């Protein structure tokens, strides 16, 4: 499976935030969790999930640990690939 098809079908690389976002679920997924995410949340076989995880994991600059996420110190524009929860309960 080519990287462009993986990107187009399953994940988008948000370079500015060093994050892989699941297009369907609209949330960030760490490279170490991509295989299990694809198997659990989407109708994918183990072999396909492994291929997706390997390709997405090879994207340059992805954060590897949640602790690497830098929370903005000021209000920023919404990230269009992620939902906005106005009640603050899902952040």
Gaussian input, Z-matrix of N, CA and C with variables (Angstrom, degrees):
# hf/3-21g

backbone

0 1
 N
 C     1     B1
 C     2     B2     1     A1
 N     3     B3     2     A2     1     D1
 C     4     B4     3     A3     2     D2
 C     5     B5     4     A4     3     D3
 N     6     B6     5     A5     4     D4
 C     7     B7     6     A6     5     D5
 C     8     B8     7     A7     6     D6
 N     9     B9     8     A8     7     D7
 C    10    B10     9     A9     8     D8
 C    11    B11    10    A10     9     D9
 N    12    B12    11    A11    10    D10
 C    13    B13    12    A12    11    D11
 C    14    B14    13    A13    12    D12
 N    15    B15    14    A14    13    D13
 C    16    B16    15    A15    14    D14
 C    17    B17    16    A16    15    D15
 N    18    B18    17    A17    16    D16
 C    19    B19    18    A18    17    D17
 C    20    B20    19    A19    18    D18
 N    21    B21    20    A20    19    D19
 C    22    B22    21    A21    20    D20
 C    23    B23    22    A22    21    D21
 N    24    B24    23    A23    22    D22
 C    25    B25    24    A24    23    D23
 C    26    B26    25    A25    24    D24
 N    27    B27    26    A26    25    D25
 C    28    B28    27    A27    26    D26
 C    29    B29    28    A28    27    D27
 N    30    B30    29    A29    28    D28
 C    31    B31    30    A30    29    D29
 C    32    B32    31    A31    30    D30
 N    33    B33    32    A32    31    D31
 C    34    B34    33    A33    32    D32
 C    35    B35    34    A34    33    D33
 N    36    B36    35    A35    34    D34
 C    37    B37    36    A36    35    D35
 C    38    B38    37    A37    36    D36
 N    39    B39    38    A38    37    D37
 C    40    B40    39    A39    38    D38
 C    41    B41    40    A40    39    D39
 N    42    B42    41    A41    40    D40
 C    43    B43    42    A42    41    D41
 C    44    B44    43    A43    42    D42
 N    45    B45    44    A44    43    D43
 C    46    B46    45    A45    44    D44
 C    47    B47    46    A46    45    D45
 N    48    B48    47    A47    46    D46
 C    49    B49    48    A48    47    D47
 C    50    B50    49    A49    48    D48
 N    51    B51    50    A50    49    D49
 C    52    B52    51    A51    50    D50
 C    53    B53    52    A52    51    D51
 N    54    B54    53    A53    52    D52
 C    55    B55    54    A54    53    D53
 C    56    B56    55    A55    54    D54
 N    57    B57    56    A56    55    D55
 C    58    B58    57    A57    56    D56
 C    59    B59    58    A58    57    D57
 N    60    B60    59    A59    58    D58
 C    61    B61    60    A60    59    D59
 C    62    B62    61    A61    60    D60
 N    63    B63    62    A62    61    D61
 C    64    B64    63    A63    62    D62
 C    65    B65    64    A64    63    D63
 N    66    B66    65    A65    64    D64
 C    67    B67    66    A66    65    D65
 C    68    B68    67    A67    66    D66
 N    69    B69    68    A68    67    D67
 C    70    B70    69    A69    68    D68
 C    71    B71    70    A70    69    D69
 N    72    B72    71    A71    70    D70
 C    73    B73    72    A72    71    D71
 C    74    B74    73    A73    72    D72
 N    75    B75    74    A74    73    D73
 C    76    B76    75    A75    74    D74
 C    77    B77    76    A76    75    D75
 N    78    B78    77    A77    76    D76
 C    79    B79    78    A78    77    D77
 C    80    B80    79    A79    78    D78
 N    81    B81    80    A80    79    D79
 C    82    B82    81    A81    80    D80
 C    83    B83    82    A82    81    D81
 N    84    B84    83    A83    82    D82
 C    85    B85    84    A84    83    D83
 C    86    B86    85    A85    84    D84
 N    87    B87    86    A86    85    D85
 C    88    B88    87    A87    86    D86
 C    89    B89    88    A88    87    D87
 N    90    B90    89    A89    88    D88
 C    91    B91    90    A90    89    D89
 C    92    B92    91    A91    90    D90
 N    93    B93    92    A92    91    D91
 C    94    B94    93    A93    92    D92
 C    95    B95    94    A94    93    D93
 N    96    B96    95    A95    94    D94
 C    97    B97    96    A96    95    D95
 C    98    B98    97    A97    96    D96
 N    99    B99    98    A98    97    D97
 C   100   B100    99    A99    98    D98
 C   101   B101   100   A100    99    D99
 N   102   B102   101   A101   100   D100
 C   103   B103   102   A102   101   D101
 C   104   B104   103   A103   102   D102
 N   105   B105   104   A104   103   D103
 C   106   B106   105   A105   104   D104
 C   107   B107   106   A106   105   D105
 N   108   B108   107   A107   106   D106
 C   109   B109   108   A108   107   D107
 C   110   B110   109   A109   108   D108
 N   111   B111   110   A110   109   D109
 C   112   B112   111   A111   110   D110
 C   113   B113   112   A112   111   D111
 N   114   B114   113   A113   112   D112
 C   115   B115   114   A114   113   D113
 C   116   B116   115   A115   114   D114
 N   117   B117   116   A116   115   D115
 C   118   B118   117   A117   116   D116
 C   119   B119   118   A118   117   D117
 N   120   B120   119   A119   118   D118
 C   121   B121   120   A120   119   D119
 C   122   B122   121   A121   120   D120
 N   123   B123   122   A122   121   D121
 C   124   B124   123   A123   122   D122
 C   125   B125   124   A124   123   D123
 N   126   B126   125   A125   124   D124
 C   127   B127   126   A126   125   D125
 C   128   B128   127   A127   126   D126
 N   129   B129   128   A128   127   D127
 C   130   B130   129   A129   128   D128
 C   131   B131   130   A130   129   D129
 N   132   B132   131   A131   130   D130
 C   133   B133   132   A132   131   D131
 C   134   B134   133   A133   132   D132
 N   135   B135   134   A134   133   D133
 C   136   B136   135   A135   134   D134
 C   137   B137   136   A136   135   D135
 N   138   B138   137   A137   136   D136
 C   139   B139   138   A138   137   D137
 C   140   B140   139   A139   138   D138
 N   141   B141   140   A140   139   D139
 C   142   B142   141   A141   140   D140
 C   143   B143   142   A142   141   D141
 N   144   B144   143   A143   142   D142
 C   145   B145   144   A144   143   D143
 C   146   B146   145   A145   144   D144
 N   147   B147   146   A146   145   D145
 C   148   B148   147   A147   146   D146
 C   149   B149   148   A148   147   D147
 N   150   B150   149   A149   148   D148
 C   151   B151   150   A150   149   D149
 C   152   B152   151   A151   150   D150
 N   153   B153   152   A152   151   D151
 C   154   B154   153   A153   152   D152
 C   155   B155   154   A154   153   D153
 N   156   B156   155   A155   154   D154
 C   157   B157   156   A156   155   D155
 C   158   B158   157   A157   156   D156
 N   159   B159   158   A158   157   D157
 C   160   B160   159   A159   158   D158
 C   161   B161   160   A160   159   D159
 N   162   B162   161   A161   160   D160
 C   163   B163   162   A162   161   D161
 C   164   B164   163   A163   162   D162
 N   165   B165   164   A164   163   D163
 C   166   B166   165   A165   164   D164
 C   167   B167   166   A166   165   D165
 N   168   B168   167   A167   166   D166
 C   169   B169   168   A168   167   D167
 C   170   B170   169   A169   168   D168
 N   171   B171   170   A170   169   D169
 C   172   B172   171   A171   170   D170
 C   173   B173   172   A172   171   D171
 N   174   B174   173   A173   172   D172
 C   175   B175   174   A174   173   D173
 C   176   B176   175   A175   174   D174
 N   177   B177   176   A176   175   D175
 C   178   B178   177   A177   176   D176
 C   179   B179   178   A178   177   D177
 N   180   B180   179   A179   178   D178
 C   181   B181   180   A180   179   D179
 C   182   B182   181   A181   180   D180
 N   183   B183   182   A182   181   D181
 C   184   B184   183   A183   182   D182
 C   185   B185   184   A184   183   D183
 N   186   B186   185   A185   184   D184
 C   187   B187   186   A186   185   D185
 C   188   B188   187   A187   186   D186
 N   189   B189   188   A188   187   D187
 C   190   B190   189   A189   188   D188
 C   191   B191   190   A190   189   D189
 N   192   B192   191   A191   190   D190
 C   193   B193   192   A192   191   D191
 C   194   B194   193   A193   192   D192
 N   195   B195   194   A194   193   D193
 C   196   B196   195   A195   194   D194
 C   197   B197   196   A196   195   D195
 N   198   B198   197   A197   196   D196
 C   199   B199   198   A198   197   D197
 C   200   B200   199   A199   198   D198
 N   201   B201   200   A200   199   D199
 C   202   B202   201   A201   200   D200
 C   203   B203   202   A202   201   D201
 N   204   B204   203   A203   202   D202
 C   205   B205   204   A204   203   D203
 C   206   B206   205   A205   204   D204
 N   207   B207   206   A206   205   D205
 C   208   B208   207   A207   206   D206
 C   209   B209   208   A208   207   D207
 N   210   B210   209   A209   208   D208
 C   211   B211   210   A210   209   D209
 C   212   B212   211   A211   210   D210
 N   213   B213   212   A212   211   D211
 C   214   B214   213   A213   212   D212
 C   215   B215   214   A214   213   D213
 N   216   B216   215   A215   214   D214
 C   217   B217   216   A216   215   D215
 C   218   B218   217   A217   216   D216
 N   219   B219   218   A218   217   D217
 C   220   B220   219   A219   218   D218
 C   221   B221   220   A220   219   D219
 N   222   B222   221   A221   220   D220
 C   223   B223   222   A222   221   D221
 C   224   B224   223   A223   222   D222
 N   225   B225   224   A224   223   D223
 C   226   B226   225   A225   224   D224
 C   227   B227   226   A226   225   D225
 N   228   B228   227   A227   226   D226
 C   229   B229   228   A228   227   D227
 C   230   B230   229   A229   228   D228
 N   231   B231   230   A230   229   D229
 C   232   B232   231   A231   230   D230
 C   233   B233   232   A232   231   D231
 N   234   B234   233   A233   232   D232
 C   235   B235   234   A234   233   D233
 C   236   B236   235   A235   234   D234
 N   237   B237   236   A236   235   D235
 C   238   B238   237   A237   236   D236
 C   239   B239   238   A238   237   D237
 N   240   B240   239   A239   238   D238
 C   241   B241   240   A240   239   D239
 C   242   B242   241   A241   240   D240
 N   243   B243   242   A242   241   D241
 C   244   B244   243   A243   242   D242
 C   245   B245   244   A244   243   D243
 N   246   B246   245   A245   244   D244
 C   247   B247   246   A246   245   D245
 C   248   B248   247   A247   246   D246
 N   249   B249   248   A248   247   D247
 C   250   B250   249   A249   248   D248
 C   251   B251   250   A250   249   D249
 N   252   B252   251   A251   250   D250
 C   253   B253   252   A252   251   D251
 C   254   B254   253   A253   252   D252
 N   255   B255   254   A254   253   D253
 C   256   B256   255   A255   254   D254
 C   257   B257   256   A256   255   D255
 N   258   B258   257   A257   256   D256
 C   259   B259   258   A258   257   D257
 C   260   B260   259   A259   258   D258
 N   261   B261   260   A260   259   D259
 C   262   B262   261   A261   260   D260
 C   263   B263   262   A262   261   D261
 N   264   B264   263   A263   262   D262
 C   265   B265   264   A264   263   D263
 C   266   B266   265   A265   264   D264
 N   267   B267   266   A266   265   D265
 C   268   B268   267   A267   266   D266
 C   269   B269   268   A268   267   D267
 N   270   B270   269   A269   268   D268
 C   271   B271   270   A270   269   D269
 C   272   B272   271   A271   270   D270

   B1=1.4551
   B2=1.5253
   B3=1.3062
   B4=1.4592
   B5=1.5172
   B6=1.3583
   B7=1.4601
   B8=1.5159
   B9=1.3404
   B10=1.4646
   B11=1.5208
   B12=1.3470
   B13=1.4609
   B14=1.5241
   B15=1.3303
   B16=1.4632
   B17=1.5163
   B18=1.3145
   B19=1.4649
   B20=1.5212
   B21=1.3118
   B22=1.4514
   B23=1.5139
   B24=1.3131
   B25=1.4592
   B26=1.5238
   B27=1.3084
   B28=1.4624
   B29=1.5235
   B30=1.3116
   B31=1.4633
   B32=1.5141
   B33=1.3133
   B34=1.4559
   B35=1.5208
   B36=1.3250
   B37=1.4686
   B38=1.5223
   B39=1.3154
   B40=1.4598
   B41=1.5226
   B42=1.3206
   B43=1.4610
   B44=1.5252
   B45=1.3191
   B46=1.4659
   B47=1.5282
   B48=1.3309
   B49=1.4619
   B50=1.5303
   B51=1.3323
   B52=1.4712
   B53=1.5264
   B54=1.3325
   B55=1.4535
   B56=1.5277
   B57=1.3335
   B58=1.4621
   B59=1.5244
   B60=1.3320
   B61=1.4632
   B62=1.5192
   B63=1.3230
   B64=1.4591
   B65=1.5211
   B66=1.3152
   B67=1.4673
   B68=1.5252
   B69=1.3172
   B70=1.4628
   B71=1.5296
   B72=1.3110
   B73=1.4702
   B74=1.5222
   B75=1.3068
   B76=1.4617
   B77=1.5194
   B78=1.3404
   B79=1.4623
   B80=1.5161
   B81=1.3183
   B82=1.4523
   B83=1.5183
   B84=1.3332
   B85=1.4573
   B86=1.5316
   B87=1.3165
   B88=1.4581
   B89=1.5239
   B90=1.3455
   B91=1.4650
   B92=1.5280
   B93=1.3140
   B94=1.4689
   B95=1.5293
   B96=1.3205
   B97=1.4664
   B98=1.5257
   B99=1.3201
   B100=1.4656
   B101=1.5227
   B102=1.3206
   B103=1.4671
   B104=1.5264
   B105=1.3199
   B106=1.4685
   B107=1.5258
   B108=1.3263
   B109=1.4649
   B110=1.5261
   B111=1.3242
   B112=1.4684
   B113=1.5220
   B114=1.3169
   B115=1.4658
   B116=1.5246
   B117=1.3149
   B118=1.4644
   B119=1.5270
   B120=1.3199
   B121=1.4617
   B122=1.5257
   B123=1.3166
   B124=1.4664
   B125=1.5258
   B126=1.3047
   B127=1.4718
   B128=1.5309
   B129=1.3280
   B130=1.4612
   B131=1.5247
   B132=1.2997
   B133=1.4624
   B134=1.5251
   B135=1.3175
   B136=1.4642
   B137=1.5343
   B138=1.3220
   B139=1.4699
   B140=1.5284
   B141=1.3225
   B142=1.4615
   B143=1.5308
   B144=1.3193
   B145=1.4676
   B146=1.5204
   B147=1.3182
   B148=1.4674
   B149=1.5205
   B150=1.3351
   B151=1.4677
   B152=1.5259
   B153=1.3201
   B154=1.4683
   B155=1.5240
   B156=1.3255
   B157=1.4678
   B158=1.5223
   B159=1.3178
   B160=1.4658
   B161=1.5211
   B162=1.3209
   B163=1.4634
   B164=1.5213
   B165=1.3160
   B166=1.4655
   B167=1.5281
   B168=1.3165
   B169=1.4573
   B170=1.5179
   B171=1.3251
   B172=1.4627
   B173=1.5229
   B174=1.3139
   B175=1.4634
   B176=1.5175
   B177=1.2997
   B178=1.4688
   B179=1.5247
   B180=1.3134
   B181=1.4528
   B182=1.5158
   B183=1.3245
   B184=1.4666
   B185=1.5207
   B186=1.3231
   B187=1.4641
   B188=1.5250
   B189=1.3086
   B190=1.4581
   B191=1.5243
   B192=1.3283
   B193=1.4628
   B194=1.5239
   B195=1.3142
   B196=1.4651
   B197=1.5241
   B198=1.3174
   B199=1.4556
   B200=1.5235
   B201=1.3297
   B202=1.4628
   B203=1.5264
   B204=1.3246
   B205=1.4605
   B206=1.5202
   B207=1.3177
   B208=1.4583
   B209=1.5228
   B210=1.3147
   B211=1.4579
   B212=1.5234
   B213=1.3350
   B214=1.4677
   B215=1.5265
   B216=1.3171
   B217=1.4633
   B218=1.5201
   B219=1.3192
   B220=1.4591
   B221=1.5212
   B222=1.3058
   B223=1.4629
   B224=1.5259
   B225=1.3396
   B226=1.4604
   B227=1.5225
   B228=1.3141
   B229=1.4592
   B230=1.5316
   B231=1.3262
   B232=1.4682
   B233=1.5283
   B234=1.3008
   B235=1.4611
   B236=1.5197
   B237=1.3166
   B238=1.4683
   B239=1.5279
   B240=1.3107
   B241=1.4595
   B242=1.5272
   B243=1.3259
   B244=1.4636
   B245=1.5224
   B246=1.3296
   B247=1.4612
   B248=1.5299
   B249=1.3132
   B250=1.4593
   B251=1.5245
   B252=1.3301
   B253=1.4574
   B254=1.5185
   B255=1.3122
   B256=1.4579
   B257=1.5211
   B258=1.3454
   B259=1.4597
   B260=1.5291
   B261=1.3259
   B262=1.4557
   B263=1.5145
   B264=1.3199
   B265=1.4560
   B266=1.5230
   B267=1.3191
   B268=1.4522
   B269=1.5215
   B270=1.3044
   B271=1.4635
   B272=1.5107
   A1=107.40
   A2=117.33
   A3=122.15
   A4=110.68
   A5=115.28
   A6=119.12
   A7=111.12
   A8=117.46
   A9=119.49
   A10=111.17
   A11=117.97
   A12=118.86
   A13=110.80
   A14=117.46
   A15=120.19
   A16=109.07
   A17=116.01
   A18=120.33
   A19=109.74
   A20=117.14
   A21=120.94
   A22=113.88
   A23=117.19
   A24=120.37
   A25=113.94
   A26=117.36
   A27=119.33
   A28=115.62
   A29=117.00
   A30=120.06
   A31=111.92
   A32=114.27
   A33=121.59
   A34=107.58
   A35=115.57
   A36=121.17
   A37=108.56
   A38=116.34
   A39=120.98
   A40=106.92
   A41=115.38
   A42=121.81
   A43=111.19
   A44=117.45
   A45=121.86
   A46=112.20
   A47=116.44
   A48=121.14
   A49=112.69
   A50=117.51
   A51=122.90
   A52=111.10
   A53=116.17
   A54=121.78
   A55=111.88
   A56=115.82
   A57=121.92
   A58=106.75
   A59=116.64
   A60=121.32
   A61=109.25
   A62=116.00
   A63=121.34
   A64=107.44
   A65=116.15
   A66=120.21
   A67=111.97
   A68=117.18
   A69=120.28
   A70=112.24
   A71=117.48
   A72=121.53
   A73=112.75
   A74=116.68
   A75=123.52
   A76=112.43
   A77=115.84
   A78=118.70
   A79=110.09
   A80=114.64
   A81=120.68
   A82=111.10
   A83=114.82
   A84=120.89
   A85=107.71
   A86=116.20
   A87=120.39
   A88=109.61
   A89=117.94
   A90=120.23
   A91=113.73
   A92=117.95
   A93=120.86
   A94=113.08
   A95=117.66
   A96=121.46
   A97=113.34
   A98=118.17
   A99=120.28
   A100=112.01
   A101=118.25
   A102=120.39
   A103=110.76
   A104=116.86
   A105=119.06
   A106=111.21
   A107=117.58
   A108=120.37
   A109=110.39
   A110=116.46
   A111=120.56
   A112=110.50
   A113=117.91
   A114=120.68
   A115=111.93
   A116=116.98
   A117=121.26
   A118=112.52
   A119=117.47
   A120=120.62
   A121=114.08
   A122=117.08
   A123=120.31
   A124=109.54
   A125=116.89
   A126=118.99
   A127=111.32
   A128=116.52
   A129=120.61
   A130=109.92
   A131=115.45
   A132=121.59
   A133=109.09
   A134=116.13
   A135=121.77
   A136=111.59
   A137=117.41
   A138=121.26
   A139=110.77
   A140=116.75
   A141=120.64
   A142=110.47
   A143=117.16
   A144=120.88
   A145=110.76
   A146=116.85
   A147=120.76
   A148=110.62
   A149=117.49
   A150=121.12
   A151=110.95
   A152=116.50
   A153=120.68
   A154=109.66
   A155=116.90
   A156=121.12
   A157=111.42
   A158=117.12
   A159=120.39
   A160=111.08
   A161=116.80
   A162=119.83
   A163=111.89
   A164=116.98
   A165=119.62
   A166=109.33
   A167=117.53
   A168=121.58
   A169=113.50
   A170=117.15
   A171=121.64
   A172=113.36
   A173=117.90
   A174=119.06
   A175=108.50
   A176=116.34
   A177=121.77
   A178=111.19
   A179=115.42
   A180=120.79
   A181=116.92
   A182=119.44
   A183=119.76
   A184=110.39
   A185=116.56
   A186=119.23
   A187=107.95
   A188=115.69
   A189=121.48
   A190=112.93
   A191=116.52
   A192=121.62
   A193=109.89
   A194=116.77
   A195=121.13
   A196=111.48
   A197=117.57
   A198=121.73
   A199=113.71
   A200=116.78
   A201=120.98
   A202=112.30
   A203=116.95
   A204=120.61
   A205=109.90
   A206=115.57
   A207=120.52
   A208=108.89
   A209=116.10
   A210=121.50
   A211=107.59
   A212=117.61
   A213=119.68
   A214=111.37
   A215=115.83
   A216=120.53
   A217=112.05
   A218=116.32
   A219=121.06
   A220=108.92
   A221=116.35
   A222=121.41
   A223=108.98
   A224=115.59
   A225=120.69
   A226=108.60
   A227=115.91
   A228=121.10
   A229=108.76
   A230=117.55
   A231=119.68
   A232=111.03
   A233=116.04
   A234=122.22
   A235=105.48
   A236=116.72
   A237=121.61
   A238=113.73
   A239=118.26
   A240=121.16
   A241=112.58
   A242=117.19
   A243=121.59
   A244=110.22
   A245=118.01
   A246=120.01
   A247=111.43
   A248=115.42
   A249=121.79
   A250=107.21
   A251=116.68
   A252=122.00
   A253=107.48
   A254=116.33
   A255=120.82
   A256=113.56
   A257=117.74
   A258=119.39
   A259=112.14
   A260=116.76
   A261=121.07
   A262=115.10
   A263=118.38
   A264=120.78
   A265=113.74
   A266=118.15
   A267=120.57
   A268=113.34
   A269=118.07
   A270=119.03
   A271=111.46
   D1=126.83
   D2=-178.54
   D3=-73.33
   D4=151.47
   D5=-179.25
   D6=-58.09
   D7=-38.78
   D8=-178.45
   D9=-63.49
   D10=-35.88
   D11=178.91
   D12=-72.89
   D13=-36.07
   D14=175.75
   D15=-62.92
   D16=-47.77
   D17=-179.35
   D18=-60.09
   D19=-45.18
   D20=-176.61
   D21=-69.54
   D22=-35.98
   D23=-175.76
   D24=-89.29
   D25=-37.71
   D26=-168.77
   D27=-120.97
   D28=-48.86
   D29=-172.50
   D30=-130.79
   D31=153.25
   D32=173.59
   D33=-123.91
   D34=137.99
   D35=-179.83
   D36=-93.04
   D37=112.03
   D38=174.83
   D39=-90.94
   D40=91.91
   D41=-173.91
   D42=-58.44
   D43=-42.99
   D44=-177.50
   D45=-58.12
   D46=-31.29
   D47=-177.91
   D48=-108.30
   D49=2.11
   D50=-179.78
   D51=55.42
   D52=43.40
   D53=-170.61
   D54=-131.36
   D55=140.00
   D56=171.10
   D57=-97.53
   D58=125.51
   D59=-178.20
   D60=-113.26
   D61=128.04
   D62=174.35
   D63=-70.11
   D64=121.45
   D65=-177.38
   D66=-63.71
   D67=-40.93
   D68=-176.51
   D69=-74.29
   D70=-45.81
   D71=-177.27
   D72=-83.53
   D73=-19.62
   D74=-179.52
   D75=59.07
   D76=49.06
   D77=171.20
   D78=-147.38
   D79=155.35
   D80=-179.46
   D81=-72.10
   D82=142.72
   D83=179.53
   D84=-131.06
   D85=127.13
   D86=176.50
   D87=-69.09
   D88=147.97
   D89=-179.22
   D90=-52.75
   D91=-37.10
   D92=-179.04
   D93=-70.01
   D94=-12.51
   D95=-179.07
   D96=-109.68
   D97=-0.97
   D98=-174.13
   D99=-64.17
   D100=-46.21
   D101=-178.35
   D102=-58.21
   D103=-50.01
   D104=-178.53
   D105=-67.34
   D106=-34.81
   D107=177.84
   D108=-62.00
   D109=-47.68
   D110=-177.81
   D111=-64.25
   D112=-41.00
   D113=179.73
   D114=-68.40
   D115=-39.28
   D116=-175.36
   D117=-81.01
   D118=-42.96
   D119=-171.37
   D120=-96.09
   D121=-12.40
   D122=-175.26
   D123=-136.77
   D124=153.86
   D125=-179.25
   D126=-76.55
   D127=77.45
   D128=-179.24
   D129=-126.35
   D130=139.21
   D131=175.68
   D132=-74.66
   D133=161.02
   D134=-178.55
   D135=-55.74
   D136=-43.93
   D137=-178.19
   D138=-62.77
   D139=-44.50
   D140=179.08
   D141=-66.01
   D142=-42.78
   D143=179.45
   D144=-61.85
   D145=-39.97
   D146=178.35
   D147=-64.09
   D148=-43.64
   D149=179.53
   D150=-62.81
   D151=-42.69
   D152=178.58
   D153=-62.52
   D154=-46.34
   D155=-179.16
   D156=-61.51
   D157=-40.31
   D158=179.61
   D159=-65.45
   D160=-44.59
   D161=-178.55
   D162=-67.79
   D163=-46.31
   D164=179.55
   D165=-65.45
   D166=-38.92
   D167=178.83
   D168=-61.89
   D169=-21.75
   D170=178.23
   D171=-86.15
   D172=-5.30
   D173=177.57
   D174=-63.33
   D175=132.49
   D176=-177.52
   D177=-67.43
   D178=136.58
   D179=170.66
   D180=83.07
   D181=8.34
   D182=178.34
   D183=-70.83
   D184=139.01
   D185=174.40
   D186=-67.72
   D187=144.68
   D188=-178.28
   D189=-100.27
   D190=-24.02
   D191=-175.79
   D192=-131.76
   D193=144.77
   D194=179.99
   D195=-59.08
   D196=-30.56
   D197=179.55
   D198=-65.17
   D199=-14.53
   D200=178.66
   D201=-79.92
   D202=-14.81
   D203=-178.89
   D204=-66.73
   D205=126.68
   D206=178.31
   D207=-99.42
   D208=116.59
   D209=178.75
   D210=-78.13
   D211=128.44
   D212=-179.32
   D213=-59.56
   D214=142.98
   D215=-179.95
   D216=-83.16
   D217=-10.53
   D218=177.50
   D219=-137.22
   D220=167.72
   D221=-179.37
   D222=-66.77
   D223=133.60
   D224=177.20
   D225=-120.25
   D226=168.27
   D227=175.46
   D228=-64.58
   D229=149.24
   D230=177.16
   D231=-58.69
   D232=147.99
   D233=174.37
   D234=-88.04
   D235=113.86
   D236=-169.84
   D237=-59.68
   D238=-26.43
   D239=-178.74
   D240=-80.75
   D241=-8.47
   D242=-178.67
   D243=-117.57
   D244=142.16
   D245=179.40
   D246=-70.60
   D247=154.23
   D248=175.98
   D249=-104.43
   D250=123.10
   D251=177.93
   D252=-103.17
   D253=103.26
   D254=-173.84
   D255=-72.06
   D256=-20.31
   D257=179.21
   D258=-85.60
   D259=-7.46
   D260=176.83
   D261=75.04
   D262=3.60
   D263=-176.14
   D264=-83.98
   D265=-16.86
   D266=-176.28
   D267=-107.74
   D268=5.68
   D269=-176.23
   D270=-79.46

